[in-house]
Amino acid sequence: MLNDTALDTLFYAARTHNGWLERPVSDAQLAHLFDLMKWGPTSANSSPARIVFVKSAAEKERLATCMAPGNAPKVLAAPVTAIVGMDMEFYEKLPYLAPHMDARSWFTGNQALADATAFRNSSLQGAYLIMAARAIGLDCGPMSGFDADKVNAAFFAGSTVKANFVCSLGYGDATKVHPRAPRLSFDEVCKIV
């Protein structure tokens, strides 16, 4: 069981950041983050997430042109912004990822199932990315305000990958965090049957 400090780091004290300190995030930190997140479960070990870590000034500018006006400055200020994509043909890797069964056959010829699985499981992996980032001391600013077609053309052209969401990463500036918003209670959300 995790102690209270770990739970605060991952959940209770963790915040969505909109402003960033001028502290770099190393490539080694990003590799460590991925090495943690990849162990999170996905259906049939499908692992459809594909990630572009946007670090350079030129690529940040390119990504900023794809973002909603309120999110563009966040991308420009963050040390890194991860584009969490989903490989729409993730099932081609299933003979390697799930060698104990013929999971590939579940998806070939069933585009609706493949699309739903890619979206659901890349979203899960994006959540694992956030938790892994927090676990190694980074702050996160996930965003869905962007033009997916523009992001796909700019970062995934000629591939089978489509953008799911973006998440800025770095060391958050606590002075720019909004007041904590409320959450729904257990009784409002949950039912035990």
ABEGO torsion letter per residue (X at the ends): XBBAAAAAAAAAABBBBABBBBBBBBAAAAAAAAAAAAABBBBGGAGABBBBBBABAAAAAAAAAABBAAAAAAAAABABBBBBBBBAAAAAAAAAABAABBAAAAABGBAAAAAAAAAAAAAAAAAAAAAAAAAAGBBBBBBABBBAAAAAAAAABGBABBBABBBBBEBBBAAABBBBBBBBBAAAABBBX
